[in-house]
Amino acid sequence: MVDTGTGPDTAARTLITELRSLLGAKLVAYLAEAPDTATAHGWVDGTTPLPDHAILDRLQVALDAARRIGARDTPAVIQRKSR
């Protein structure tokens, strides 16, 4: 996981915030097996306990992939929904 030097909770919130901005809350919630997007928003604002390390690792992999795609394409391609 990304370490911002400010602690694991802050690093996790930063990870989720960035991923949510790239993929949207709905896809972040899906990847994290969260029941709804409110849970993903709650992770960021601190009202919902953060997901476990296995989920955070999965979200880190998704963020890495989204960044790689974003380096070559537009944000619309990162968020593209299948038809």
C-alpha positions in Angstrom: 0.0 0.0 0.0 1.1 3.6 -0.6 2.7 5.1 2.5 2.3 8.8 2.8 4.3 8.9 6.0 1.2 9.9 8.1 0.0 6.5 9.2 -1.8 3.6 7.7 -5.3 5.0 8.1 -4.4 8.2 6.2 -2.6 6.2 3.6 -5.7 4.0 3.1 -8.0 7.0 2.9 -5.6 8.6 0.3 -5.6 5.4 -1.7 -9.4 5.2 -1.7 -9.8 8.9 -2.5 -7.6 8.7 -5.5 -9.1 5.5 -6.8 -12.6 6.9 -6.3 -11.7 9.9 -8.3 -10.3 7.7 -11.1 -12.9 4.9 -11.1 -15.9 6.4 -9.3 -17.4 5.3 -6.0 -19.6 2.6 -7.5 -16.6 0.7 -9.0 -14.5 1.2 -5.8 -17.4 -0.2 -3.7 -17.7 -3.2 -6.1 -14.0 -3.9 -6.0 -14.0 -3.7 -2.2 -17.1 -5.9 -1.9 -18.8 -3.1 -0.1 -22.6 -3.1 0.2 -23.0 0.4 -1.3 -21.2 3.5 -2.3 -22.0 5.2 1.0 -19.5 2.7 2.6 -16.8 3.9 0.2 -17.5 7.5 1.0 -17.5 6.6 4.7 -14.0 5.1 4.5 -12.7 8.4 3.2 -14.5 10.7 5.7 -13.8 8.3 8.6 -17.4 7.4 9.5 -17.0 3.8 8.4 -14.2 1.5 9.5 -11.6 0.9 6.8 -11.7 -2.4 4.9 -9.2 -5.1 5.9 -5.7 -5.3 4.4 -6.6 -7.9 1.7 -9.2 -5.5 0.3 -6.8 -2.5 0.6 -4.2 -4.5 -1.3 -6.8 -5.2 -4.0 -7.6 -1.6 -4.2 -3.9 -0.7 -4.5 -3.6 -3.1 -7.5 -6.6 -1.4 -9.1 -5.1 2.0 -8.5 -1.8 1.0 -10.1 -3.7 -0.3 -13.1 -5.9 2.8 -13.4 -2.8 5.0 -13.2 -1.1 3.0 -16.0 -4.2 3.3 -18.2 -4.5 7.0 -17.3 -0.9 7.6 -18.4 -1.8 6.4 -21.9 -5.5 7.3 -22.2 -8.2 9.7 -21.0 -10.1 9.4 -17.8 -13.1 8.3 -19.8 -11.3 5.2 -20.9 -10.4 4.3 -17.2 -14.1 4.5 -16.2 -15.5 3.0 -19.4 -18.4 0.7 -18.6 -19.0 -2.5 -20.6 -22.1 -2.6 -22.7 
